[in-house]
Amino acid sequence: MSQPPPKVLTFAASDPSGGAGIQADILTLASMGCHPLTVITAITVQDTVGVENILPLDAEWVTDQARIVLEDMPVDAFKIGLLGSVEIIVAIAEVIADYPGIPVVLDPILTSGRGDVLTNEQMIRALCDLLIPQTTIITPNSLEARRLALDHEDELETIELKQSADRLLDLGCEYALITGTHENTAKVINTLYDSKGAVRSDEWQRLPGSYHGSGCTLSSAIAASLAHGLPIAESVYEAQDYTWHALKSGFRPGMGQYLPDRFFWASDENESEEKT
């Protein structure tokens, strides 16, 4: 019998377009050599343009999905995406609290790419109080980082990213990776912080177009790298590299955003074989 691949348990909503959510997690984790285990938190009505509606599952169903899998097999990492309700946040926090040695990657999804609001104030408070303190690494974009770090509404436009990172770390997470896609910079600058400051900062060529599921891809790729046993800084770089290439090879299947090609490497291998 061969050695089983690392196993990553992801909590996320279902996206029928296949661009984000649990579908993005499955594709990314499988592409990076992991076995994905999935807990559905909500069912969404969405396409590549935006999110039309969300139906959160009953929190007990979320708990039961996770517990039965965790009692059956060990996992190497947790990844948390769209949550759906305060009750679901409480349920997930209780589950992962029983597995303190497993790294937790939290992608705090507050809005869709179109700007649809997906998280209310009560959920943000529960996220900060219950999940972030148990998180190994949180992966907000710059807008999400500022929103999570707010003390007052009037700070939203003025708060610096380093200050946002410091506040997230004060909430209890070990690392904060703040991505710079939404910043007005020539290149996309992503910076990883810990309690001592910036651990690493990486610059990436800014790609044209708008992408659906890029954050899900990045956070799942970090979880996959951690599950393979890479240290945090190396996991963050490998995940960025994977995500950038997936975006560069992205495709537009509908009338909205582009989707990352999470199996870009398969096309690259086929092209190489054809040339030889």
Secondary structure in CASP SS format (residue, H / E / C, confidence):
PFRMAT SS
TARGET T0000
AUTHOR 0000-0000-0000
METHOD secondary structure of the structure
MODEL  1
M C 1.00
S C 1.00
Q C 1.00
P C 1.00
P C 1.00
P C 1.00
K E 1.00
V E 1.00
L E 1.00
T E 1.00
F E 1.00
A E 1.00
A E 1.00
S E 1.00
D C 1.00
P C 1.00
S C 1.00
G C 1.00
G C 1.00
A C 1.00
G H 1.00
I H 1.00
Q H 1.00
A H 1.00
D H 1.00
I H 1.00
L H 1.00
T H 1.00
L H 1.00
A H 1.00
S H 1.00
M C 1.00
G C 1.00
C C 1.00
H E 1.00
P E 1.00
L E 1.00
T E 1.00
V E 1.00
I E 1.00
T E 1.00
A E 1.00
I E 1.00
T E 1.00
V E 1.00
Q E 1.00
D C 1.00
T C 1.00
V C 1.00
G C 1.00
V E 1.00
E E 1.00
N E 1.00
I E 1.00
L E 1.00
P E 1.00
L C 1.00
D C 1.00
A H 1.00
E H 1.00
W H 1.00
V H 1.00
T H 1.00
D H 1.00
Q H 1.00
A H 1.00
R H 1.00
I H 1.00
V H 1.00
L H 1.00
E H 1.00
D H 1.00
M C 1.00
P C 1.00
V C 1.00
D C 1.00
A E 1.00
F E 1.00
K E 1.00
I E 1.00
G C 1.00
L C 1.00
L C 1.00
G C 1.00
S C 1.00
V H 1.00
E H 1.00
I H 1.00
I H 1.00
V H 1.00
A H 1.00
I H 1.00
A H 1.00
E H 1.00
V H 1.00
I H 1.00
A H 1.00
D C 1.00
Y C 1.00
P C 1.00
G C 1.00
I C 1.00
P C 1.00
V E 1.00
V E 1.00
L E 1.00
D C 1.00
P C 1.00
I C 1.00
L C 1.00
T E 1.00
S C 1.00
G C 1.00
R C 1.00
G C 1.00
D C 1.00
V E 1.00
L C 1.00
T C 1.00
N C 1.00
E H 1.00
Q H 1.00
M H 1.00
I H 1.00
R H 1.00
A H 1.00
L H 1.00
C H 1.00
D H 1.00
L H 1.00
L H 1.00
I H 1.00
P H 1.00
Q H 1.00
T C 1.00
T C 1.00
I E 1.00
I E 1.00
T C 1.00
P C 1.00
N E 1.00
S H 1.00
L H 1.00
E H 1.00
A H 1.00
R H 1.00
R H 1.00
L H 1.00
A H 1.00
L C 1.00
D C 1.00
H C 1.00
E H 1.00
D H 1.00
E H 1.00
L C 1.00
E C 1.00
T C 1.00
I C 1.00
E C 1.00
L H 1.00
K H 1.00
Q H 1.00
S H 1.00
A H 1.00
D H 1.00
R H 1.00
L H 1.00
L H 1.00
D H 1.00
L C 1.00
G C 1.00
C C 1.00
E C 1.00
Y E 1.00
A E 1.00
L E 1.00
I E 1.00
T E 1.00
G C 1.00
T C 1.00
H C 1.00
E C 1.00
N C 1.00
T C 1.00
A C 1.00
K C 1.00
V E 1.00
I E 1.00
N E 1.00
T E 1.00
L E 1.00
Y E 1.00
D E 1.00
S C 1.00
K C 1.00
G E 1.00
A E 1.00
V E 1.00
R E 1.00
S E 1.00
D E 1.00
E E 1.00
W E 1.00
Q C 1.00
R C 1.00
L C 1.00
P C 1.00
G C 1.00
S C 1.00
Y E 1.00
H C 1.00
G C 1.00
S H 1.00
G H 1.00
C H 1.00
T H 1.00
L H 1.00
S H 1.00
S H 1.00
A H 1.00
I H 1.00
A H 1.00
A H 1.00
S H 1.00
L H 1.00
A H 1.00
H C 1.00
G C 1.00
L C 1.00
P C 1.00
I H 1.00
A H 1.00
E H 1.00
S H 1.00
V H 1.00
Y H 1.00
E H 1.00
A H 1.00
Q H 1.00
D H 1.00
Y H 1.00
T H 1.00
W H 1.00
H H 1.00
A H 1.00
L H 1.00
K H 1.00
S C 1.00
G C 1.00
F E 1.00
R C 1.00
P C 1.00
G C 1.00
M C 1.00
G C 1.00
Q C 1.00
Y E 1.00
L E 1.00
P C 1.00
D C 1.00
R C 1.00
F C 1.00
F H 1.00
W H 1.00
A H 1.00
S H 1.00
D H 1.00
E H 1.00
N H 1.00
E H 1.00
S H 1.00
E H 1.00
E H 1.00
K H 1.00
T C 1.00
END
